[in-house]
Amino acid sequence: MRLYNRINAIKRINQLAGKGVPFVFLINFEHNCSYIEETNAIDADELLYQFGTKTNYQHTNTPVKPHPIVWSPSPMPFEEYQKAFHQVRNNILKGNSFLANLTCITPVESNLSLDDIFIHSEATYKIRLANHFVCFSPETFIKINNGIISSYPMKGTIRADLPRAAEQLLEDEKEMAEHATITDLIRNDLSMVAHKVSVTRYRYIDKLTTNSGKILQTSTEITGRLPDNYHQNLGNILFKLLPAGSITGAPKKKTTEIIKEAENYDRGFYTGIAGYFDGFSLDSTVMIRFVELQNGKLYFKSGGGITCQSNAISEYQEMIQKIYVPIY
């Protein structure tokens, strides 16, 4: 697959969408590097994808899961995480940011291949770029259908088996503040490309199945109406919304600078976006739950939101919990 820079990616998406040609796209976090390919030209040996029911994976002769599964992460020391955490939180206390998504990279020893993870993981959105990475994400970036653009920011999770789990989640002050901030950010983002933008559902709860059991997740639905000629300008629309607010923070520009300095590694395609355009409608995802292959070794990339109410110990523990959970 061919790589495109930002300018050529926008032109390519506008061209394909304007002609109603189905295609798949992958855009990295810094939105300066993209893969864009017509669906009828995609080689499954190079790219496997699933966007809801749209997939190029053939289910015949599905490989058996490795047994036993080896999944042994080596998380960064707390002192290293604490340094990055305080760098972000100090900026929040100074008023430079209201919410920041701090991420990290964790080496993992495993007997799983990228194909194993793609085939056997459960997620609404799955992408495997051969010899590069696999993503199994539950999070929608945007959907476009009949000129209506919709976004569903996800913020706030809790184990479903805890007592009064739903009430705990909805009443948690940190989660409430974080969710309100992201909702406002995404509403403002959509207002740059659409009109009649409104919050149509606020902090509704979904129950999701993960590899560690059932969880409750709060999301919000925000919608708006695009101009009549949006197909011809789909590339401009997508790139104007980047990077995704849910994995940066608010205000977006300054917070992106803060987290880039604090993280001290390249996110690459992690927390970028991927999408499927079928000729009429678009579905896309934020690429979280992400495993990357570098020099023959697997790395799990993960993160979480930081607010003024966050503390380093609890955020570090949450990060550890995420990376020690087997992939499936």
Salt bridges, closest charged atoms under 4 A:
GLU30 OE2 - LYS260 NZ 3.26
GLU38 OE2 - ARG12 NH2 3.50
GLU109 OE2 - LYS297 NZ 2.47
ASP115 OD1 - ARG128 NE 2.60
ASP161 OD1 - ARG159 NE 3.06
GLU171 OE2 - ARG164 NH2 3.71
GLU178 OE2 - LYS155 NZ 3.52
GLU178 OE1 - LYS174 NZ 3.15
ASP184 OD1 - ARG187 NH2 2.72
ASP189 OD2 - LYS252 NZ 2.71
GLU221 OE1 - ARG201 NE 3.89
GLU257 OE2 - LYS253 NZ 3.20
GLU257 OE1 - LYS254 NZ 3.79
GLU263 OE2 - ARG267 NH2 2.73
ASP278 OD2 - LYS54 NZ 3.39
GLU292 OE1 - LYS301 NZ 2.81
GLU315 OE2 - LYS174 NZ 3.56
GLU318 OE2 - LYS322 NZ 3.87
